[in-house]
Amino acid sequence: MEKTEILDVAETAEGLAMLFIDYDDSDIASAIGHVQFTSGRSDETDPPTQLLATNDTLRTLWTSPSGALWVASADGNVATTAPVSWPAAGPGVDYQTLSGAPWAVTSLAPQRSNGLPPNVTGLWGTADDNVFAGTYDGDIYRWDGRAWAQDHDGAAAGNRGVSAFGGTGPNDVFALGIAGTLLHFDGRAWTPLRVPGPPNGHESLTAVHALPDGTVFISTSGDDGRLLHGTHAGLSEFGRYPLPLIGMAALDDRLLFATGDGVAELSGYDVDMIRDTFSTASIRAGRGRVFFIEPAQEVPNFICYDPREGDGEDDAWWGMDY
């Protein structure tokens, strides 16, 4: 049976970009991605506009500080609407710009450890000339505005998959992922960091949020959910909770979490559930609002939390189906 889901969302000043995937439910690994866009709450009478059609296994979507869109695939391709100059993607890779700014696509070099195309599982940067791509095998590639290069060999360092990035600036970037993978980039090289606190099972580090004082929060999910706090010079356990913190996003001065069974919020040193009426596979920060992606979607959908809307708390939560 053919299925379609929304895998990721990214908000710009113009509206909301959505990464859709199409797949046979017996083989989700071969899912093909495309990008659609809406300037508001589209419905059946105002459907979204398709920006990009591909034959590629798109898996992640990110919007840069300039508002450019970036996507990457499980087959090692990266594309963007930013004004870049790079070699064209390998043969057979088809990206068609259907609306809006043109997309430029390139293929990352094979991984040094095994010669295979990198399966990109995380994409983030501080500008369109400083972008990082993390991979399922723990490798990290970086675009410096001139060329893509593999900056970190995950296999050689004993790291596992890298799925999230964050930091305070180009010389203070954290990379994190499964099995306690935690790295820091100082603008020159990646250094492994120690994960603090007592063991927490087979722990994955799920997200990083930079604070105005130059410190960061890092969320984790293992036997317990944890928050870590500090800098690359030293992190400590901020709190341990009976909730898996599988994603984290800021909403003004609030910090929200996807927990699988709903949404939680940091309150002092506690993490409290604030919504349990839907499941959450991931969370994405928007512009004054936050988006949640549900797992196993019957129809493509996302849920938005926008406290600026309506007269009450319930009005601030709404879903969109396609």
C-alpha positions in Angstrom: 0.0 0.0 0.0 1.3 3.4 -0.9 1.5 5.9 2.0 2.4 9.5 2.4 3.6 11.2 5.6 5.0 14.5 6.7 8.5 13.8 8.0 9.7 17.3 8.9 8.7 21.0 8.8 10.7 24.3 8.7 9.3 27.8 9.1 10.6 30.8 7.2 9.3 34.4 7.2 7.2 33.6 4.1 5.5 30.5 5.5 6.0 26.8 6.3 7.9 24.3 4.3 7.0 20.6 4.7 9.0 17.5 3.8 6.7 14.8 2.6 7.7 11.2 2.0 6.0 8.7 -0.3 6.6 4.9 0.2 5.3 1.4 0.1 4.4 0.5 3.7 6.4 -2.7 3.2 9.6 -0.7 2.5 9.8 2.6 4.2 13.6 2.7 3.8 13.0 3.5 0.1 10.7 6.5 0.8 11.0 9.3 -1.8 10.8 12.9 -0.5 9.5 16.2 -1.9 9.0 19.6 -0.4 5.7 21.6 -0.2 5.0 25.0 1.1 2.1 26.9 2.6 1.9 30.6 3.6 -0.7 29.8 6.3 -3.3 27.2 7.3 -3.9 25.6 4.0 -7.0 23.4 3.5 -8.7 21.5 0.7 -9.6 24.8 -1.1 -6.1 26.2 -0.6 -3.6 23.4 -1.0 0.1 23.8 -0.5 2.5 24.6 -3.3 5.0 22.0 -4.3 8.5 23.5 -4.3 10.6 20.5 -5.0 10.1 17.1 -6.6 12.8 14.4 -6.4 13.5 10.7 -6.9 15.7 10.9 -3.8 15.4 9.5 -0.3 15.0 12.9 1.5 15.2 12.5 5.3 15.8 16.0 6.8 14.8 19.6 6.2 16.3 22.7 7.8 15.9 26.4 7.3 19.1 28.6 7.7 19.2 31.9 9.5 18.8 33.6 6.0 15.6 31.7 5.4 17.1 29.4 2.7 15.8 25.8 2.7 18.2 22.9 3.0 17.4 19.1 2.5 19.5 16.0 2.7 19.0 12.4 1.8 19.8 8.8 2.9 21.7 8.5 -0.3 24.2 11.3 0.5 22.8 14.2 -1.4 22.3 17.7 -0.2 20.2 20.5 -1.8 19.4 24.1 -1.0 17.7 27.2 -2.2 20.7 29.3 -0.9 23.0 30.8 -3.6 25.7 28.2 -3.6 28.2 27.0 -6.2 29.1 23.3 -6.0 29.5 20.2 -8.3 26.2 18.7 -9.6 24.9 15.6 -8.0 25.8 12.2 -9.3 24.1 10.5 -12.2 20.4 9.5 -11.8 19.7 12.1 -9.1 16.7 14.1 -10.3 15.7 17.4 -8.5 13.0 19.5 -10.1 12.2 23.0 -8.9 8.5 23.4 -9.3 8.0 26.8 -7.7 10.0 29.4 -5.8 13.8 29.7 -5.7 15.8 27.1 -7.6 17.4 24.2 -5.8 21.0 23.3 -6.2 21.9 19.7 -5.4 25.3 18.0 -4.9 26.5 14.6 -3.7 28.7 14.2 -0.7 31.9 12.2 -1.0 31.7 8.5 0.1 32.5 7.9 3.8 36.1 7.3 4.4 35.4 4.3 6.7 33.5 2.2 4.3 33.3 3.9 0.9 29.5 4.1 1.0 27.4 7.2 0.4 26.6 9.0 3.7 23.1 8.4 5.1 22.4 12.0 6.3 20.4 12.0 9.6 21.0 15.6 10.7 21.4 19.0 9.1 22.1 22.3 10.8 24.4 25.3 10.5 25.1 28.9 11.7 24.9 30.4 8.1 24.6 29.3 4.5 28.4 29.0 4.4 28.8 27.0 7.6 26.5 23.9 7.4 27.0 20.5 9.1 25.6 17.2 8.0 25.6 14.3 10.5 25.3 10.7 9.3 23.9 7.3 10.5 27.5 6.0 10.8 28.6 8.9 13.0 30.5 10.8 10.3 30.2 14.6 10.0 30.5 16.6 6.8 30.9 20.4 6.7 30.1 23.0 4.0 32.3 26.0 4.4 31.0 28.0 1.5 33.6 26.6 -0.9 33.4 22.8 -0.6 32.0 19.9 1.4 34.5 17.9 3.3 34.3 15.1 5.9 35.4 16.7 9.1 34.9 13.8 11.4 35.3 10.0 11.0 32.7 8.5 13.4 33.9 4.9 13.0 37.5 5.8 13.8 36.4 7.7 16.9 34.0 5.0 18.1 30.9 7.2 17.7 27.5 6.2 16.6 24.9 8.0 14.5 24.8 11.9 14.6 21.3 13.2 14.4 21.3 16.7 16.0 23.4 19.8 16.1 23.3 23.1 18.0 25.4 25.7 19.6 26.1 29.4 20.3 28.1 30.2 17.2 30.4 28.8 14.5 33.2 28.1 17.0 30.9 26.5 19.6 28.9 23.7 17.9 27.7 20.4 19.5 26.9 17.2 17.6 25.0 14.5 19.3 23.2 11.2 18.7 22.7 7.6 19.7 24.7 5.6 22.3 25.9 8.7 24.1 27.5 10.3 21.1 28.6 13.9 22.1 31.1 16.0 20.2 32.2 19.7 20.2 33.5 21.8 17.3 35.7 24.8 18.1 35.9 26.1 14.5 38.8 23.8 13.7 38.2 20.2 14.9 35.7 17.9 16.6 36.5 16.7 20.1 34.5 14.0 22.0 33.0 15.1 25.3 32.1 13.1 28.4 28.5 12.5 29.1 28.0 13.4 32.8 26.1 11.6 35.5 25.3 8.0 36.4 24.7 5.5 33.5 21.2 5.9 31.9 20.9 2.7 29.9 21.3 2.8 26.1 21.1 6.6 26.1 20.6 8.8 23.0 21.3 12.5 23.1 18.4 14.1 21.2 18.7 17.9 21.0 20.7 20.9 22.1 19.5 24.4 22.9 21.8 27.4 23.3 21.0 29.9 26.1 21.8 33.6 26.1 24.5 33.2 28.8 26.6 31.0 26.5 25.6 27.7 28.1 23.5 24.9 26.5 20.8 22.5 27.5 21.1 19.0 26.0 18.1 16.6 26.2 18.5 12.8 26.3 16.4 9.7 26.3 17.4 6.4 27.9 16.1 4.5 31.0 15.1 8.1 32.1 14.9 11.4 30.3 17.6 13.8 31.3 18.6 17.4 30.8 22.3 18.2 30.8 23.5 21.8 31.2 26.8 23.7 30.8 29.4 24.3 28.2 32.0 22.3 26.2 34.3 22.8 29.2 32.0 20.9 31.5 28.4 19.6 31.5 26.4 18.5 34.5 23.1 16.7 35.0 20.4 19.3 35.4 17.6 16.9 36.0 16.4 13.3 35.5 12.8 12.5 34.7 10.5 9.6 34.1 9.8 10.8 30.6 11.8 10.2 27.4 12.9 13.6 26.1 13.0 12.6 22.4 13.1 16.2 21.1 13.4 19.7 22.4 12.5 23.2 21.1 12.4 26.7 22.5 9.2 28.9 22.4 10.3 32.4 23.5 11.6 31.8 27.0 9.9 28.4 27.4 11.5 25.0 26.6 9.2 22.2 25.3 9.8 18.5 24.7 8.4 15.8 22.6 8.0 12.7 24.8 6.4 10.2 22.5 3.1 10.3 24.5 2.7 14.0 24.1 4.3 17.3 25.0 6.2 18.4 28.2 7.6 21.7 29.4 10.5 22.6 31.7 9.3 24.3 34.9 12.1 25.2 37.2 14.0 22.0 37.6 11.0 19.8 36.7 9.6 18.6 33.4 5.8 18.4 33.4 3.4 17.1 30.8 1.2 19.8 29.3 -0.5 17.8 26.5 -1.2 14.1 26.1 -3.9 14.0 23.5 -1.6 13.0 20.6 1.7 11.2 20.1 4.9 13.0 19.2 7.8 11.6 17.1 9.6 15.0 16.8 9.4 18.7 17.6 10.5 21.7 15.6 10.7 25.3 16.6 8.9 27.8 14.4 8.6 31.6 14.5 6.7 32.2 17.8 5.2 28.7 17.6 6.2 25.0 17.7 5.4 22.1 15.4 5.0 18.4 16.3 5.2 15.4 13.9 3.1 12.4 14.8 4.4 8.8 14.2 2.5 6.4 11.9 0.3 9.0 10.3 -2.9 7.8 8.8 -2.9 10.9 6.6 0.0 13.4 6.3 -0.3 15.8 9.2 1.4 18.0 11.8 0.2 19.7 15.0 1.0 23.3 15.9 1.1 25.0 19.3 0.8 28.8 19.0 -0.1 30.5 22.3 -0.8 33.7 20.3 -4.0 32.2 18.8 -7.5 32.1 20.3 -8.9 33.0 23.6 -7.8 29.9 25.6 -5.2 27.2 25.9 -7.1 24.8 23.8 -7.4 27.3 20.9 -3.5 27.5 20.9 -3.3 23.8 19.7 -4.4 22.9 16.2 -3.7 20.2 13.6 -3.4 20.2 9.9 -4.2 17.2 7.7 -3.4 16.8 4.0 
